[in-house]
Amino acid sequence: MRCGSIRRAAIDVGVGAATVSRAIDRLETTLGFKLFNRVPEGLRITDDGRAILDDVERIDRAAVAIVRRARFRGAPLRGVVKVAISEGLGNYWVIPQLIEFTASNRLLTVELNCTTELMDIARLQSDIFVQFHRPTNPDLIVVKLGRLHRYPFVSVEYERLHGVPKNVVEARKHRIIQQMPPVPAVDALQKRLAVDTLEGIIGVRTNTSAGVLYAVERGAGIGWLPTYCLAFGARFVPVDLEVHLDLEVHHFLDIYLAYHPDVRESENHLAVIEWLRQIFDPVRYPCFSDAFIHPVDLVPMMSGVARMLGGLGYLAVDPTGHGSQGKDANDGADGGG
C-alpha cells in the first residue's frame, strides 16, 4: 500500500518481486478475500483491504516496537546513535560541534546522515531526526528546536565586480543561485522578482546547500544562505533589497527534532537528544530564534561561534587564496552593513 507496486515493495524490504507476489497470494487465500486488484498502473487496494488497513498498520508498528525495545533496553553508555539531519544543517552547523561532543564521549559513535531525503524513524531508518517538516506520525515525540532564517548573500569579490542590487528592478540584472525544493520553492523566486521567466537570471540551480555555498563563494551570483554565515567569518555581503520583508527575501524554516519514545530507554540516545537541543538553543544562538535578526547584527551577538568552530573563515573557503581570517573577514562583515 505504501509503495504502490510489487516491484517497489520488494526493493523496500530487500527481497524479490516474485516473493512479495507469492506472499500476497498466500495472505489473500488465508483471509478469504482479495487485498489488491492488479491493474496496469500497479496495485489498487480493494474495499476489503482498506477496511483492515488500520489494523495492519497497528500490527506493523507493534512489530517494529518489539525490535526497538530489544535494541535500546539496557544499552550501555557506548554504541551507535543514528541521527538523520538536513544536509545544510548537518554539514555546516552540527558536524563542527559534533567533533567536540564525541571527543568528550569517546565510547559513543554518532552516525550522522546528512540527507535531503525524509527518513522513517518509525521503521528504524534513523533513531533521531532533525528536519524542516513536522512529522505527522502520532507515535513520535516531536520538539521544535528553533527556526532557520535564510537571507540573500554575495561574495565580497562579487560585490567589488558587480555591485549589490538595492531593489527588485536591479536584482533582475544579476545572476541568481537557486536552491530547489524543499527550500525554496522553484517558482518562489519568479514571484519575488515579478518576472515572466527566469531565463538569463538563474545561473546555477542545485538541490544542496553546499552547492549554493560553493557558488556564492566563487562569485557566481546571489544565493540564499543561513543568516549565521557571517558569524562564522564568511566573507559574504548581505543583499538588502529595499522591500525585503514584503518580497520574502528573508524566509525561514522551522527546525523539528523527532524521535520514538522508546529511545528514552537508552542513556546515550538521551545524551545526544539533549546535546542537539543545546546546539539549537535560540538563547545561546540567536540565529535560531523565531524573530529575524539581520546577519550583520548577529555577528556581535554570536562572537564566540567562529572561535568555537575553528576560527574565522571556517564556513567559507576564501576563493582568492588570501585566507579569510582577521581583517579580511571583518571587512566582509562591515561591507554587509
C-alpha positions in Angstrom: 0.0 0.0 0.0 2.8 2.4 0.9 5.0 1.6 -2.1 2.2 1.4 -4.8 3.7 -1.6 -6.7 5.0 -5.1 -6.0 8.4 -4.1 -7.5 8.9 -1.1 -5.2 7.7 -3.0 -2.2 10.2 -5.8 -3.0 13.0 -3.2 -3.1 11.8 -1.7 0.2 12.0 -5.0 2.1 15.0 -6.3 0.2 13.5 -9.4 -1.5 12.5 -10.4 -5.0 9.2 -9.2 -6.6 8.1 -12.8 -7.0 8.5 -13.4 -3.3 6.3 -10.5 -2.5 3.7 -11.5 -5.0 3.5 -15.1 -3.6 3.2 -13.7 0.0 0.3 -11.5 -1.0 -1.4 -14.5 -2.7 -1.0 -16.7 0.4 -2.3 -14.0 2.6 -5.4 -13.4 0.4 -6.0 -17.2 0.4 -5.8 -17.3 4.2 -8.1 -14.3 4.7 -10.6 -15.4 2.1 -10.7 -12.1 0.2 -8.6 -10.1 -2.1 -6.4 -7.3 -0.8 -5.4 -5.8 -4.1 -6.6 -5.7 -7.7 -3.8 -5.9 -10.3 -4.1 -3.0 -12.8 -1.7 -1.8 -15.5 -0.7 1.1 -13.2 0.3 -1.3 -10.4 -1.8 -2.4 -7.4 -5.1 -0.9 -6.3 -6.3 -1.7 -2.8 -9.7 -3.3 -2.6 -12.5 -2.2 -0.2 -11.8 -5.3 1.9 -8.1 -4.4 2.0 -8.8 -0.8 3.0 -11.2 -2.0 5.8 -8.3 -3.8 7.6 -5.6 -1.3 6.7 -5.6 0.5 10.2 -5.4 -2.9 11.9 -2.5 -3.9 9.7 -0.6 -0.7 10.4 -1.1 -1.2 14.1 0.4 -4.7 13.8 3.3 -3.2 11.8 4.0 -0.5 14.5 3.8 -3.1 17.2 6.3 -5.4 15.5 8.8 -2.6 14.9 8.4 -1.6 18.6 9.4 -5.0 19.8 12.6 -4.8 17.7 13.2 -1.3 19.0 12.8 -2.2 22.7 15.2 -5.1 22.3 17.7 -2.8 20.7 17.6 0.0 23.2 16.7 -1.5 26.6 19.7 -1.7 28.9 22.0 -0.2 26.4 25.4 0.8 27.9 26.9 4.3 27.7 28.5 3.4 24.4 27.5 2.3 21.0 26.0 4.0 17.9 23.3 6.6 17.8 21.9 7.3 14.3 20.9 10.9 13.5 19.4 12.0 10.2 19.5 15.7 9.5 19.1 18.0 6.6 22.2 18.4 4.5 23.0 22.0 5.2 22.4 22.0 8.9 24.4 18.8 9.3 27.4 19.8 7.4 27.8 23.4 8.5 26.3 23.6 12.0 26.2 20.1 13.5 29.4 18.4 12.4 31.9 21.1 13.6 30.3 20.9 17.1 29.9 17.1 16.9 33.7 16.8 16.8 33.9 18.4 20.3 30.9 16.3 21.6 32.4 13.0 20.5 35.8 14.0 21.9 34.1 14.2 25.3 32.2 10.9 24.8 34.8 8.7 23.4 32.8 5.4 23.7 29.9 6.9 21.7 29.6 7.0 17.9 27.1 9.4 16.4 26.3 8.2 12.9 25.2 11.4 11.1 23.3 11.0 7.9 23.2 14.4 6.2 20.5 14.0 3.6 17.9 15.9 1.6 15.5 12.9 1.8 13.0 12.2 4.6 13.9 9.2 6.8 11.4 7.0 8.5 12.1 6.8 12.3 9.2 4.5 12.9 10.9 1.9 10.7 14.3 2.3 12.3 15.9 4.1 9.3 17.2 6.5 12.0 17.0 6.9 15.8 16.7 10.7 15.8 15.7 13.1 13.0 16.2 16.8 12.7 14.1 18.1 9.8 12.2 21.0 8.4 8.9 19.2 8.2 6.9 18.4 11.3 6.3 14.6 11.3 2.7 13.5 11.4 3.3 10.1 12.9 1.5 10.1 16.2 3.9 7.6 17.7 6.8 10.1 17.7 7.9 12.7 20.1 8.3 15.9 18.2 10.1 19.1 19.6 10.6 22.4 17.8 14.3 23.2 18.1 14.3 26.6 16.5 14.0 28.4 13.3 16.5 28.6 10.4 16.5 32.1 8.8 17.8 32.4 5.3 18.9 35.6 3.5 20.5 36.5 0.2 24.3 37.0 0.1 27.0 37.6 -2.5 30.7 37.2 -2.1 32.9 40.2 -1.3 34.5 39.7 -4.7 31.2 39.7 -6.5 30.2 43.0 -4.8 33.5 44.5 -6.0 32.9 43.4 -9.6 29.2 43.8 -10.0 27.9 45.8 -7.0 24.8 44.7 -5.0 21.2 45.4 -6.1 19.2 47.7 -3.8 15.8 46.9 -5.3 13.9 44.4 -7.3 14.5 46.1 -10.7 18.3 46.0 -10.1 18.1 42.4 -8.9 16.8 41.3 -12.2 20.1 42.3 -13.8 22.1 40.0 -11.5 22.7 36.3 -11.6 20.8 34.2 -9.1 21.8 30.9 -7.4 18.7 28.9 -6.7 18.2 26.0 -4.4 15.5 23.6 -5.4 12.9 22.1 -3.1 12.4 21.5 -0.2 13.8 25.1 0.2 12.9 27.3 -1.5 10.0 26.5 -4.0 11.2 26.6 -7.6 8.6 29.2 -8.6 9.0 31.4 -5.5 11.9 33.4 -7.0 10.0 34.2 -10.1 7.2 35.7 -7.9 9.7 37.6 -5.8 11.2 39.3 -8.9 7.9 39.7 -10.6 9.1 38.4 -14.0 7.6 36.1 -16.5 10.6 33.9 -16.9 13.9 33.3 -15.0 15.8 32.8 -18.2 19.0 34.8 -18.1 18.7 35.3 -14.3 19.3 31.8 -12.9 22.9 31.0 -13.3 23.1 27.9 -11.0 20.3 25.7 -9.8 21.1 23.0 -7.2 19.3 20.8 -4.6 22.0 21.2 -2.0 23.0 23.9 0.5 26.7 23.0 -0.1 26.2 23.8 -3.8 24.7 27.2 -3.1 27.5 28.0 -0.6 30.2 27.0 -3.1 28.6 29.0 -5.9 28.3 32.1 -3.8 31.9 31.7 -2.6 33.1 31.6 -6.2 31.2 34.7 -7.2 28.5 33.0 -9.3 25.8 35.4 -8.1 23.2 35.9 -5.3 22.3 32.9 -3.2 20.2 32.4 -0.1 22.2 31.1 2.9 21.6 30.8 6.7 21.9 34.2 8.4 24.6 32.8 10.7 27.2 32.5 8.0 28.7 36.0 8.8 29.0 35.0 12.4 31.2 32.1 11.1 33.5 34.6 9.5 32.4 34.1 5.9 33.4 36.8 3.5 29.9 37.5 2.2 27.8 40.6 1.8 24.1 40.5 2.7 21.9 41.8 -0.2 19.4 44.2 1.4 16.7 44.9 -1.1 14.5 47.9 -0.1 11.3 45.8 0.3 12.9 42.7 1.5 10.3 41.6 4.0 7.3 42.2 1.7 9.2 40.5 -1.1 10.0 37.5 1.1 13.7 38.0 0.5 14.1 36.8 4.1 12.4 33.5 4.7 12.6 30.8 7.4 12.1 27.2 8.1 11.2 25.7 11.4 13.5 23.0 12.7 12.0 19.9 14.3 13.6 17.2 16.4 11.7 13.8 16.3 12.3 10.5 18.0 10.4 7.5 19.2 9.6 7.3 22.9 11.4 4.0 23.2 14.8 5.7 22.7 14.3 7.2 26.2 15.4 3.7 27.5 18.9 4.5 26.2 21.0 7.0 28.1 23.3 7.5 25.1 20.4 8.5 22.9 19.1 10.8 25.6 22.5 12.4 25.8 22.5 13.1 22.0 19.0 14.5 22.1 19.9 16.8 24.9 23.1 17.9 23.1 21.1 18.6 19.9 18.7 20.8 21.9 21.6 22.7 23.3 23.3 23.5 20.0 20.0 24.8 18.6 19.1 26.7 21.7 17.9 30.2 20.5 19.0 31.8 23.7 22.6 30.6 23.2 22.4 31.0 19.4 20.1 33.9 18.4 20.3 32.9 14.8 17.7 30.2 15.6 15.2 32.5 17.4 11.7 32.9 15.9 12.4 36.6 15.3 14.5 37.6 12.3 17.9 39.2 13.2 19.9 40.8 10.4 23.0 38.8 9.6 25.3 41.8 10.4 23.6 42.2 13.8 24.2 38.5 14.6 27.9 38.9 14.4 28.5 40.6 17.8 25.7 38.5 19.3 27.4 35.3 18.3 31.0 36.4 18.7 32.1 33.0 20.2 30.8 30.9 17.3 33.7 31.4 14.9 36.2 30.6 17.7 34.2 27.6 18.8 34.1 26.2 15.2 37.8 26.6 14.5 38.3 30.3 13.8 37.1 32.9 11.3 36.7 31.5 7.8 35.8 28.0 8.9 32.5 28.0 6.9 33.6 29.6 3.7 36.8 28.9 1.9 38.3 32.2 0.6 38.4 31.7 -3.2 41.0 34.5 -3.6 43.5 32.3 -1.7 44.4 35.1 0.8 42.6 33.5 3.7 39.5 34.8 5.4 40.7 35.5 8.9 41.4 38.7 10.7 41.0 41.9 8.8 39.6 40.4 5.6 36.8 38.6 7.4 35.9 41.8 9.3 35.9 43.8 6.1 33.4 41.3 4.7 31.1 41.7 7.6 31.4 45.5 7.6 30.7 45.5 3.8 27.3 43.9 4.7 26.4 46.8 6.9 
